[in-house]
């Protein structure tokens, strides 16, 4: 995997007129058994939110899922949060 693919993505969506302050984080991490996991965390800003982990057998499958999830969230109005 390239370094860019393993960089966490921190997104947020803030709409004061709808009282909406949400975050969404995506990370790719290797598993202990040779697989790759896509870990996502989401919720209202200021809370711990919820988490979900999907495990894949190959780097390509995990990268495709990561890209698909990121693209979907950006289409829904999520933007970079500015976290490093």
C-alpha positions, 0 to 999 in steps of 0.5 A: 500500500502507498502512504497516501492510502493509509493516511486517515481521512477526517471529514465533517459536515456542519449546517447550523440551519439544520443543527447538524454537526457531524464527523466521519473518519476512515482509516486503513489498518493491517490485521494480525492475520495478513488481511486489511481492515477499513475502520470507520468512525462517525457521529455528532461532533463532540461525542465518541460516535459509533465505529465499524470495522470491515476486514478484507483479504486484499489491499485492493479490496480494502482500498476500493471500499475506502475510496467508495466510502470517502466518495459517497460522504463527499457527495453528501456534503462532507468536507475535510475537517483540517485535522492532521 
